Amino acid sequence: MGQLTFSSIPGFFDIADTALAGGQPLTDDAILKISHNAKFAAVRTEVFFMGFFQPGDTVPTPVSPVDGYAYTRAECLFLPILASSRLPAAGFVSGQKNFPVLAANDPGQGSLVIVPYQLDINDATGLVTCQTYWSGSGAENQGVVKVYCIAARSSVNVAN
């Protein structure tokens, strides 16, 4: 399967309805704008696998492999999925693509009551919160989160 690539970041151009009306000539300017809009539409929304993270990590914003467009946090919706209630073992690298080796034991005391107790990625900062709740020690920052990002380009960030 091939990878779509663009040599530059495509822009969105507003085209007046009258420019594309029946009986009107189709100009090279209108054709060029339609082409740019088609390229923009091809990358308007992208889905990224961001990797695995643990509590306290910050999920970065993605960069499109198609054209190098760097998304802002406002353009991103991060989807956390609890991958494990146990922390990763030593050697874990935040954002790694492979499921991590897990720690041999849990920091929580007593019985595991709620999993996840809290699971969130802060929209403004990308900070990962993943907590479990234990009968003896209460809330504990632990777990492994698999993160996806749905990114939608804002047309105000590209050339008009």
HULIN-V20524 format. One line per field, one symbol per residue. ss: DSSP state (H for helix, E for strand, C for the rest). phi: phi as a letter, one per 20 degrees, with the letter a starting at -180 (. if undefined). A space follows every 50 residues. Layout:
ss: ???
phi: ???
This chain:
ss: CCCCCCCCCCCCCCCCHHHHCCCCCCCHHHHHHHHHHHHHHHHCEEEEEE EEEECCCECCCCECCCCCCECCHHHEEEEEEEEECCCECCCCCCCCCCCC CECCCCCCCCCEEEEEEEEEECCCCCEEEEEEEECCCEEEECCEEEEEEE EECCHHHCCC
phi: .edfcdebffddcfdfgffdegndfeefffffffffffffffcgccdcee odccgnfdefeecfffbnfefegfedcedecfeaeefffgnfdgnfeegf feffbdffdnefdccefcbbcffednfedbcdcdfednfcfbpcdecdcd dcfeffecfd
